[in-house]
């Protein structure tokens, strides 16, 4: 693993919070970004679980996830419409994403069924996050929304990414069906409280 220093690890990210250690790994190696003053200590660490303490965030944990991306989302039919993430009818969990959120509502009741928020990490990588209400699951709605959101991210000139835990088989199925293959890459870093 290559440990690199970046001032971005000391500044607020897409959600206004500091993300003091973030990394990505592929079958050939990995890169972990930390604040510049912590590079030597982190590079000497025996385990990644030590990193939160080494960079001053001992109260936080460590996360590891499957990291996927696509440049050719599945050609699935659109399933939602774009609205400002802070619009009154948008579920509260989508508000922190800012910009527009992709939402699907029941055409008869107007009830929210699912949504996608976009974590705009920088100009190049936009991570998609999807949630479906329990009543609307297993209908293919999430995969259609993720593919639709991926097309928009590509149209904006960025690469859509998708993360999920190694044990979340439902999210893994959504990603695969939406056109996000598993290339064997991982994302990891300090978890939020």
VEXBA-669408 format. One record per residue: residue number from 1; residue in one letter; z, y, x of N, C-alpha, C in turn. Coordinates in steps of 0.001 Angstrom, whole numbers, plus 524288, in hexadecimal, padded with zeros to 5 digits. Atoms other than C-alpha are relative to their C-alpha. Layout:
N
[NUM, "A", [Z, Y, X], [Z, Y, X], [Z, Y, X]]
...
This chain:
193
[1, "X", [80000, 7FB65, 8034D], [80000, 80000, 80000], [80000, 804D9, 80379]]
[2, "X", [80030, 7FAF8, 7FD54], [7FC9F, 80D9F, 80492], [80340, 803DC, 7FCD7]]
[3, "X", [7FCC7, 7FC08, 80291], [806E0, 817F0, 80155], [7FE05, 80549, 801D2]]
[4, "X", [8021E, 7FAD8, 7FEC7], [80190, 825B5, 800A7], [80351, 80440, 7FD78]]
[5, "X", [7FD16, 7FB9D, 8021D], [807EF, 832D9, 7FE7B], [7FC80, 803A1, 7FCE2]]
[6, "X", [802F2, 7FC5F, 80337], [80380, 83BFA, 7F3BF], [803BF, 803C3, 7FD4B]]
[7, "X", [7FCE1, 7FC19, 802C8], [80924, 848A7, 7EE82], [7FFB6, 7FF40, 7FA18]]
[8, "X", [8006D, 8010B, 805AA], [80475, 8441A, 7E10E], [804AB, 7FCE1, 7FE0A]]
[9, "X", [7FB73, 80318, 8018F], [81047, 83B00, 7E0EC], [804D5, 80362, 7FF32]]
[10, "X", [7FB98, 7FC6E, 800C7], [8191E, 84709, 7E089], [7FF03, 803CD, 7FB85]]
[11, "X", [80178, 7FC5E, 80434], [811F6, 84E48, 7D5A4], [7FF7E, 7FD03, 7FAD5]]
[12, "X", [8008A, 8029A, 80517], [811A6, 84B68, 7C709], [7FA7C, 7FDCB, 7FF3A]]
[13, "X", [804F0, 8029B, 8012C], [80712, 84214, 7C28B], [7FE17, 80145, 7FA8D]]
[14, "X", [80284, 7FF34, 80515], [7FF89, 840B0, 7B5D8], [803E2, 80133, 7FBAA]]
[15, "X", [7FC18, 7FF81, 8041D], [80C17, 8405D, 7ADE4], [8043D, 80404, 80138]]
[16, "X", [7FC22, 7FC13, 7FE87], [81372, 84B44, 7B4C5], [80483, 7FDD4, 8032C]]
[17, "X", [7FBDE, 80282, 7FCEE], [81C02, 84191, 7BC40], [7FE11, 7FED2, 8057F]]
[18, "X", [80151, 8016E, 7FAA6], [81C61, 83EB3, 7CAB8], [7FFA0, 7FA0C, 80058]]
[19, "X", [800D3, 80598, 7FF17], [8170E, 8314E, 7CE6B], [80039, 7FF30, 805EB]]
[20, "X", [7FF2C, 7FFCE, 7FA59], [81CD9, 82F9F, 7DC1C], [7FDBB, 7FB84, 80334]]
[21, "X", [8028A, 8043E, 7FD24], [81624, 822DE, 7DFAE], [7FC39, 7FD4C, 7FC4F]]
[22, "X", [803FD, 802B1, 8030F], [8096D, 81D73, 7DA5B], [7FC62, 7FD2F, 803C5]]
[23, "X", [80380, 802EC, 7FCA9], [800A3, 8131B, 7DFE3], [7FC34, 7FCBA, 7FCEF]]
[24, "X", [803DB, 80388, 8023D], [7F524, 80A6B, 7DD5F], [7FEB6, 7FBE8, 80420]]
[25, "X", [80142, 80439, 7FC66], [7F1E0, 7FD48, 7E344], [7FB60, 7FCE6, 7FE0E]]
[26, "X", [8045E, 80373, 8013F], [7E5F9, 7F491, 7E3B7], [800AB, 7FB1E, 8035A]]
[27, "X", [7FF5A, 804C1, 7FCE8], [7E405, 7E707, 7E97A], [7FFCF, 800E7, 805EA]]
[28, "X", [8006E, 7FEFE, 7FA63], [7E11B, 7ED49, 7F6C1], [80455, 8035D, 8023F]]
[29, "X", [7FBD4, 7FCB2, 7FE03], [7ED06, 7F62E, 7F7BE], [801FC, 803B3, 7FBDA]]
[30, "X", [7FDA2, 7FC64, 803B8], [7F4AC, 80129, 7F188], [8012B, 80531, 802AD]]
[31, "X", [7FE8A, 7FAC8, 7FE32], [7F7C0, 80FA0, 7F2B5], [8046D, 801E2, 7FC86]]
[32, "X", [7FB99, 7FDB7, 802D3], [8049B, 815E5, 7EED1], [8008A, 805A7, 801B6]]
[33, "X", [7FF7E, 7FA65, 7FF01], [805AC, 824AE, 7EDC9], [8059A, 801B0, 7FEE2]]
[34, "X", [7FAA6, 7FE05, 80080], [8130D, 82AFE, 7EFF7], [80025, 8058A, 80230]]
[35, "X", [7FF9D, 7FAE0, 7FD87], [817D5, 83894, 7F3B3], [7FFAC, 7FF75, 805F6]]
[36, "X", [800EB, 8007F, 7FA59], [81401, 83B32, 801F5], [804E1, 7FEE8, 8033E]]
[37, "X", [7FB48, 800B1, 7FCD0], [821FD, 83BBD, 806F9], [80259, 7FA86, 7FFAB]]
[38, "X", [7FDD3, 8053E, 800B4], [8249E, 82DBC, 80260], [7FC75, 7FBA4, 8020A]]
[39, "X", [803CD, 803FB, 7FE6C], [818CD, 826BB, 8082C], [80257, 7FC02, 803C1]]
[40, "X", [7FE02, 803A5, 7FC03], [81FA0, 820D0, 8141B], [8040F, 7FC4A, 7FDB4]]
[41, "X", [7FBEB, 80360, 80247], [82B71, 81BBE, 80C6B], [7FDA6, 7FC0C, 7FC3B]]
[42, "X", [80260, 8038E, 803CA], [82308, 815FA, 8019D], [7FCB4, 7FBE3, 802CE]]
[43, "X", [80339, 803BB, 7FD15], [819A2, 80FB6, 80B55], [80357, 7FBCA, 80296]]
[44, "X", [7FC82, 803C7, 7FD7A], [8254C, 808FE, 811C3], [8030F, 7FCB2, 7FC11]]
[45, "X", [7FD0E, 802DD, 803FC], [82ADA, 803E2, 804D7], [7FE7D, 7FA43, 7FFF0]]
[46, "X", [80105, 8059E, 80045], [82C20, 7F539, 80360], [7FD9F, 7FE6B, 7FAC9]]
[47, "X", [80214, 8013E, 80524], [8292B, 7F539, 7F4D2], [7FEA2, 8050A, 7FD22]]
[48, "X", [80176, 7FB75, 80319], [822C3, 7FE76, 7EB30], [8046E, 801BB, 7FC6C]]
[49, "X", [7FB91, 7FEA7, 80341], [82F1B, 7FE00, 7E2FF], [803A2, 803F7, 80285]]
[50, "X", [7FCCC, 7FC2E, 7FD32], [8359C, 80671, 7ED76], [7FDDD, 8058D, 7FF8C]]
[51, "X", [802A1, 7FAEF, 7FFDE], [82BEE, 8119C, 7EBA4], [802B5, 8042E, 7FCB5]]
[52, "X", [7FD7C, 7FBCC, 80300], [832C4, 818E4, 7E071], [8048E, 8028E, 802ED]]
[53, "X", [7FB85, 7FDE4, 7FD18], [83F1D, 81A6E, 7E898], [7FE33, 80311, 804CA]]
[54, "X", [801D7, 7FD7E, 7FB32], [8378A, 81E08, 7F4ED], [7FD99, 80563, 7FF17]]
[55, "X", [80266, 7FAE7, 8011A], [830B1, 82979, 7EE33], [8036C, 80366, 7FC78]]
[56, "X", [7FC4C, 7FCBC, 802D2], [83CC9, 82E80, 7E725], [80045, 7FF2E, 7FA27]]
[57, "X", [7FFDD, 8011F, 80599], [83B47, 8280F, 7D9C8], [80282, 7FAAC, 7FF08]]
[58, "X", [7FD5C, 80511, 80060], [84501, 81CDB, 7DAA0], [80128, 7FE64, 7FA65]]
[59, "X", [7FEB9, 80141, 8056F], [847CE, 81DC9, 7CBFD], [7FB5E, 7FDB0, 7FD0C]]
[60, "X", [804AC, 80221, 8028C], [839FA, 8199D, 7C8BF], [7FEBD, 7FA92, 80213]]
[61, "X", [801AF, 8052E, 7FE6B], [833ED, 80C45, 7C976], [7FA8C, 80014, 80251]]
[62, "X", [80525, 800C9, 7FDBA], [82719, 80703, 7CE81], [7FC91, 7FD55, 7FBF4]]
[63, "X", [8037F, 802AE, 803A1], [81B32, 80331, 7C67B], [7FB47, 7FDE6, 802F4]]
[64, "X", [804EC, 8022E, 7FE1A], [80F64, 7FACA, 7C944], [7FCD5, 7FE86, 7FB36]]
[65, "X", [80354, 800F1, 8048A], [803D3, 7F96E, 7C014], [7FA8C, 7FE65, 801BF]]
[66, "X", [80587, 80119, 7FF1F], [7F5FA, 7F462, 7BF24], [7FD1D, 80537, 7FF80]]
[67, "X", [802F5, 7FB16, 7FFE7], [7ECC3, 7FFAB, 7C273], [7FA3D, 7FEB3, 7FF19]]
[68, "X", [8057C, 80103, 8015C], [7DF57, 7FF88, 7BC0B], [7FD0E, 80527, 7FF7B]]
[69, "X", [80359, 7FB7D, 800EC], [7D3F4, 808FB, 7BB33], [7FAB6, 7FDF9, 7FE36]]
[70, "X", [8053D, 80186, 801A9], [7C651, 80910, 7B59F], [7FC3D, 80492, 8009F]]
[71, "X", [8043F, 7FC2C, 8003F], [7B978, 8101C, 7B6DE], [7FC20, 7FE68, 7FBB9]]
[72, "X", [80355, 801B8, 80450], [7B37E, 80873, 7ABA4], [80368, 7FD83, 7FBBF]]
[73, "X", [7FCC5, 80217, 8043A], [7BC7F, 80732, 79FDE], [7FCCC, 7FCA5, 7FC42]]
[74, "X", [80293, 80357, 803D9], [7B964, 7FD1D, 7958A], [7FD6D, 80365, 7FBC5]]
[75, "X", [802C9, 7FCF6, 80406], [7AF70, 801EF, 78B77], [8021D, 7FEE4, 7FA7F]]
[76, "X", [7FD7A, 800E2, 8050F], [7B910, 80104, 7803E], [7FF84, 804DF, 7FC9A]]
[77, "X", [8005D, 7FB9F, 803AB], [7B84F, 80988, 77419], [804C2, 80392, 80081]]
[78, "X", [7FBB1, 7FC44, 80001], [7C084, 815E4, 77409], [803D6, 7FE98, 7FBA7]]
[79, "X", [7FC03, 80166, 803D4], [7CD5E, 81434, 76CD4], [8039E, 8048A, 7FEA3]]
[80, "X", [7FC6E, 7FBB2, 800FD], [7D3DD, 82186, 76CF1], [7FD50, 8053C, 80098]]
[81, "X", [8020E, 7FAB4, 7FF4E], [7D23A, 83021, 76DDA], [803AB, 80302, 803AA]]
[82, "X", [7FD18, 7FCE4, 7FC2C], [7D693, 83A12, 777F8], [8027E, 804AE, 7FD5F]]
[83, "X", [7FD1F, 7FB7A, 80205], [7E0E7, 8441D, 77470], [80395, 801F7, 80455]]
[84, "X", [7FC3B, 7FE28, 7FC17], [7E9EF, 84CD0, 77C73], [804DC, 7FC8A, 7FFFA]]
[85, "X", [7FB8A, 80390, 7FF99], [7F519, 84450, 7816D], [804E5, 8022C, 7FD6F]]
[86, "X", [7FB5B, 7FDA5, 80253], [7FF02, 84DE5, 77C02], [7FF51, 80156, 7FA35]]
[87, "X", [800DD, 7FEEC, 8058F], [7F927, 84EA8, 76E50], [8045E, 7FD7D, 7FCC3]]
[88, "X", [7FBA0, 801FD, 80325], [8036E, 84C9B, 763AB], [7FF57, 7FA63, 7FE1B]]
[89, "X", [800CF, 8054D, 80207], [7FD2F, 84010, 75EB0], [7FFEC, 7FBC5, 8043B]]
[90, "X", [8001F, 803B2, 7FBA5], [7FD24, 839C1, 76C32], [80580, 7FE02, 80115]]
[91, "X", [7FAD2, 8021F, 7FEDA], [80884, 83088, 76F19], [8024D, 80286, 804F2]]
[92, "X", [7FD4F, 7FD44, 7FBC7], [81296, 8365C, 77836], [7FF05, 7FD9A, 80562]]
[93, "X", [800AF, 80272, 7FADF], [8102B, 82C62, 78300], [7FB0E, 801E8, 802B9]]
[94, "X", [804D7, 7FE0B, 7FDAB], [8029A, 8325D, 7852E], [80065, 805AF, 801DE]]
[95, "X", [7FF7E, 7FA76, 7FEA1], [80778, 84066, 786C8], [80024, 80110, 805DF]]
[96, "X", [7FFB9, 7FEBB, 7FA64], [80ABE, 83FB4, 79574], [7FACE, 7FFAD, 802EE]]
[97, "X", [804EF, 8009C, 7FD3F], [7FCC2, 83C26, 798F4], [7FCF8, 8051F, 8005E]]
[98, "X", [802E1, 7FB14, 80004], [7F7A4, 849AE, 7959E], [7FA3D, 7FF01, 7FEDC]]
[99, "X", [80595, 80092, 80121], [7E93D, 84C38, 7935C], [7FF2C, 7FD97, 7FAAB]]
[100, "X", [80128, 802BA, 804DB], [7E346, 843DD, 788BD], [80209, 7FA6C, 8003C]]
[101, "X", [7FE7E, 80579, 8008D], [7E833, 836C2, 783E7], [7FC2B, 7FD79, 7FC37]]
[102, "X", [80363, 802FB, 80373], [7E017, 82C47, 77D71], [80378, 7FD1C, 7FC1D]]
[103, "X", [7FCA5, 80277, 803EB], [7E62D, 827EA, 770A0], [7FCBD, 7FD1E, 7FBF3]]
[104, "X", [80258, 802F3, 8044D], [7E2D8, 81DEB, 76646], [803DB, 80023, 7FB7F]]
[105, "X", [7FCB4, 7FFBC, 804A6], [7E804, 81F9A, 7588A], [7FDB1, 7FC8F, 7FBBA]]
[106, "X", [801B4, 8030E, 80474], [7E75C, 8175A, 74C60], [7FCE8, 803A3, 7FC65]]
[107, "X", [8032D, 7FC7B, 8032D], [7DC2F, 81D32, 74456], [80213, 800BE, 7FA6B]]
[108, "X", [7FDF9, 7FF9C, 80555], [7E352, 81A94, 7378E], [8051D, 80314, 7FFB2]]
[109, "X", [7FACE, 7FD97, 80042], [7F115, 81F26, 73AC3], [800B5, 80497, 803C5]]
[110, "X", [7FF55, 7FBFC, 7FBFF], [7EF04, 8281B, 74678], [8043B, 7FE9B, 803E9]]
[111, "X", [7FBD8, 801C7, 7FC7C], [7F99A, 8204C, 74D70], [7FDCD, 7FEE9, 80575]]
[112, "X", [8018C, 800E0, 7FA95], [7F8BE, 82003, 75C4D], [8003D, 7FA2F, 8013F]]
[113, "X", [8003F, 80586, 7FE99], [7F489, 81293, 76140], [80060, 7FF18, 805E0]]
[114, "X", [80017, 800B0, 7FA4F], [7F250, 8145C, 76FDB], [7FE3B, 8050B, 8028C]]
[115, "X", [801B0, 7FB60, 7FD2B], [7EFBB, 81E56, 77A5B], [7FF75, 7FEF9, 805D0]]
[116, "X", [800B6, 80033, 7FA56], [7EB6E, 8207A, 78852], [80115, 8056F, 80228]]
[117, "X", [7FF0F, 7FB34, 7FD0F], [7F0C8, 82ADF, 79160], [7FD99, 7FF6B, 80561]]
[118, "X", [8026F, 80019, 7FACF], [7EAA3, 82E90, 79E5B], [80391, 802B4, 803E6]]
[119, "X", [7FCF4, 7FDD0, 7FBB3], [7F2DE, 8308D, 7AA85], [7FC16, 80206, 80405]]
[120, "X", [803C3, 7FD9A, 7FC6D], [7EA8F, 83A05, 7B258], [8029D, 800CF, 8054D]]
[121, "X", [7FD60, 7FFD5, 7FAE9], [7EFBA, 836EF, 7BFF0], [7FD86, 80409, 8039D]]
[122, "X", [802E9, 7FC26, 7FCF6], [7E53C, 83F27, 7C67A], [7FA7D, 80035, 7FDC7]]
[123, "X", [80555, 7FF71, 80212], [7D6D5, 84268, 7C4E3], [7FD06, 7FAD8, 7FFFA]]
[124, "X", [80302, 804CC, 7FF40], [7D2D4, 8347D, 7C850], [80207, 7FB4B, 7FD05]]
[125, "X", [7FDC8, 8048C, 80291], [7DC22, 82AEB, 7C1E7], [8030C, 8017B, 7FB28]]
[126, "X", [7FD61, 7FEF4, 804F2], [7E027, 82B54, 7B3A5], [801BB, 7FACF, 7FDA8]]
[127, "X", [7FDBE, 804E4, 801DA], [7E937, 82083, 7AF4B], [800A2, 80012, 7FA0D]]
[128, "X", [7FF9C, 80077, 805AB], [7E87F, 81BFB, 7A125], [804FC, 7FD10, 7FE84]]
[129, "X", [7FB51, 80281, 80203], [7F4A6, 81859, 7998E], [7FF54, 7FF59, 7FA20]]
[130, "X", [80104, 8011A, 80585], [7F38E, 811D3, 78C2F], [804C9, 7FD88, 7FD72]]
[131, "X", [7FBE4, 8026E, 80329], [7FD66, 80E69, 7819E], [7FDC0, 7FF0D, 7FA8F]]
[132, "X", [801A7, 8016F, 80548], [7FA90, 8076F, 774CE], [804E0, 7FEBC, 7FCD0]]
[133, "X", [7FB88, 8014A, 80359], [8041F, 806C3, 7697C], [80000, 7FA21, 7FEF5]]
[134, "X", [7FFC6, 805AB, 800F3], [808EC, 7F8E9, 766BB], [7FC79, 7FE33, 7FB83]]
[135, "X", [80327, 80192, 80486], [801EC, 7F898, 75990], [7FA29, 7FFF4, 80126]]
[136, "X", [80597, 7FF98, 7FED3], [7F4C6, 7FBCA, 75FE3], [7FE4F, 7FC97, 8049A]]
[137, "X", [80157, 8033B, 7FB70], [7F53A, 7F202, 76B1F], [7FCA7, 7FB51, 7FE7B]]
[138, "X", [80358, 804A6, 80076], [7EBDA, 7E6A0, 76D0F], [7FB36, 800E7, 7FC93]]
[139, "X", [804BD, 7FEB1, 802F0], [7E06E, 7EDB0, 7669A], [7FBA6, 801E7, 80397]]
[140, "X", [803E5, 7FDFC, 7FC5B], [7D938, 7F1DF, 772EF], [7FFF6, 805E6, 80068]]
[141, "X", [7FFDB, 7FA4E, 8000D], [7DD0A, 80002, 770CD], [8011A, 80243, 8056B]]
[142, "X", [7FE97, 7FDEE, 7FADA], [7E359, 8023D, 77E27], [7FB69, 7FFA1, 803D3]]
[143, "X", [80463, 8009B, 7FC54], [7D7B3, 7FCE4, 785B9], [7FBA2, 803E9, 7FED0]]
[144, "X", [8040C, 7FC39, 80173], [7CE4A, 80587, 77E10], [80195, 80589, 80195]]
[145, "X", [7FE1E, 7FACF, 7FE72], [7D6B7, 8119B, 7805B], [7FFCB, 800B7, 805ED]]
[146, "X", [8000D, 7FF9A, 7FA48], [7D80F, 80EC1, 78EE7], [7FA66, 8008F, 80202]]
[147, "X", [8057E, 7FF7A, 7FE5E], [7C95B, 80CD7, 7906A], [7FDE2, 80568, 7FE9A]]
[148, "X", [801BD, 7FACB, 801A3], [7C6DB, 81962, 788C5], [8023A, 80436, 8039A]]
[149, "X", [7FD90, 7FC32, 7FC7C], [7D084, 82100, 79126], [7FDA8, 7FFA6, 80579]]
[150, "X", [8025E, 800B0, 7FACE], [7CA9F, 81B46, 79D9A], [7FAB1, 802AC, 80047]]
[151, "X", [8051B, 7FD60, 8000C], [7BD30, 8202D, 799B2], [800A7, 805EB, 8007C]]
[152, "X", [7FF1C, 7FA51, 7FFA4], [7C293, 82DDF, 797E8], [801AB, 80190, 8057D]]
[153, "X", [7FE46, 7FED0, 7FAAC], [7C978, 82D9C, 7A51B], [7FB55, 7FFF5, 803B9]]
[154, "X", [804AC, 80040, 7FCB5], [7BCC1, 82976, 7AB9D], [7FC74, 804B5, 7FF05]]
[155, "X", [80330, 7FB65, 80148], [7B565, 83446, 7A473], [80232, 804F4, 8027D]]
[156, "X", [7FD78, 7FB7D, 7FD97], [7BF4A, 83DE2, 7AA1E], [7FFBF, 7FFD5, 805F6]]
[157, "X", [800A8, 80057, 7FA58], [7BC1D, 8392F, 7B7F3], [8046C, 7FD67, 802EB]]
[158, "X", [7FBA3, 802BA, 7FD7C], [7C879, 83157, 7BA9D], [7FF5C, 7FA1E, 7FF32]]
[159, "X", [80005, 805AB, 8009B], [7CB40, 822C4, 7BBB1], [8049D, 7FE7D, 7FC93]]
[160, "X", [7FBA8, 801C2, 80341], [7D336, 81CA8, 7B0BB], [802D9, 7FB6E, 8028F]]
[161, "X", [7FCC8, 80433, 7FDE7], [7DE79, 81441, 7B57C], [803A9, 7FE0C, 7FBBB]]
[162, "X", [7FC9C, 8027B, 803E0], [7E79C, 80B2A, 7AE22], [803F9, 7FCAF, 802EB]]
[163, "X", [7FBD0, 8030A, 7FD95], [7F4BC, 805A7, 7B265], [802DC, 7FCDC, 7FBD6]]
[164, "X", [7FCA5, 80316, 80370], [7FCCC, 7FAD7, 7AC4D], [8035C, 7FC68, 80345]]
[165, "X", [7FC8A, 80382, 7FD22], [8080C, 7F238, 7B050], [7FD51, 7FAB0, 8009B]]
[166, "X", [80241, 8051D, 7FEFB], [804D4, 7E4ED, 7B5CD], [800F7, 7FC30, 7FB88]]
[167, "X", [7FE98, 803A1, 8042D], [80B5E, 7DE49, 7AA30], [7FE1C, 801B0, 7FA9C]]
[168, "X", [801BF, 7FE1C, 8051B], [80549, 7E66B, 79F43], [7FA88, 7FDDA, 7FED7]]
[169, "X", [804FC, 802A4, 80104], [7FAB2, 7DD0B, 79AC4], [7FCC1, 802D3, 7FBEA]]
[170, "X", [802E9, 7FD17, 80400], [7F710, 7E548, 78EE4], [7FD24, 80498, 80285]]
[171, "X", [80273, 7FB8C, 7FD62], [7F467, 7F135, 7975F], [7FBB6, 7FE2C, 803BA]]
[172, "X", [803FE, 80238, 7FC96], [7ECFB, 7E8C4, 7A106], [7FB14, 7FEAB, 7FCE3]]
[173, "X", [8047A, 80151, 8035C], [7E447, 7E3DA, 795ED], [7FD20, 804E0, 7FE34]]
[174, "X", [80267, 7FB12, 8019C], [7E1EF, 7F1BF, 79121], [7FCA1, 8021D, 8046D]]
[175, "X", [802DA, 7FDE1, 7FB85], [7DDE5, 7F61B, 79EC0], [7FAF5, 7FCFC, 80100]]
[176, "X", [8049F, 80339, 7FF06], [7D496, 7EAC3, 7A0C8], [7FBDE, 800E0, 7FBD2]]
[177, "X", [803B2, 7FF56, 8044F], [7CE5E, 7EC3A, 7935C], [7FD8C, 80572, 7FFE3]]
[178, "X", [80205, 7FAA0, 7FFEF], [7CCB1, 7FAF5, 79552], [7FC78, 80106, 804B6]]
[179, "X", [80383, 7FF69, 7FB88], [7C527, 7F8AD, 7A1F1], [802AA, 80184, 80511]]
[180, "X", [7FD09, 7FEFD, 7FB3D], [7CFDF, 7FA32, 7AC28], [80128, 7FAC3, 802A2]]
[181, "X", [7FF0B, 8050F, 7FD85], [7CEB6, 7EE1F, 7B4E5], [804C5, 8002F, 8039B]]
[182, "X", [7FBA6, 8006F, 7FC4F], [7DA16, 7E956, 7BD12], [7FDAC, 7FEBF, 8055A]]
[183, "X", [80218, 800A1, 7FAB8], [7D5DD, 7EB55, 7CB37], [80423, 7FE14, 803D6]]
[184, "X", [7FBC7, 801AE, 7FC8F], [7E2E9, 7E67E, 7D085], [802F4, 80487, 8027A]]
[185, "X", [7FD50, 7FB6B, 7FDE3], [7E7FD, 7F448, 7D2E0], [8053F, 800B1, 7FD3F]]
[186, "X", [7FAE6, 7FECF, 80230], [7F5EC, 7F8C5, 7D0A6], [80139, 805CD, 800B6]]
[187, "X", [7FDC7, 7FAC1, 7FF69], [7FCB5, 805C3, 7CE95], [805DC, 7FF2F, 80081]]
[188, "X", [7FA65, 80085, 7FF5A], [80ABF, 807D6, 7D2A3], [80255, 80543, 80164]]
[189, "X", [7FD65, 7FB18, 7FEBF], [814BD, 8126B, 7D475], [8055A, 80043, 7FD9F]]
[190, "X", [7FACB, 7FF24, 8021D], [82185, 8182D, 7D03B], [7FF8B, 800D1, 7FA20]]
[191, "X", [8001C, 7FFC4, 805B0], [823EB, 8162E, 7C1CA], [80303, 804C2, 7FE08]]
[192, "X", [7FD25, 7FBC2, 8029D], [82852, 820E1, 7B89C], [8051E, 7FDD4, 7FDF3]]
[193, "X", [7FB08, 80193, 80254], [83610, 82094, 7B348], [7FF29, 7FDFD, 7FA8B]]
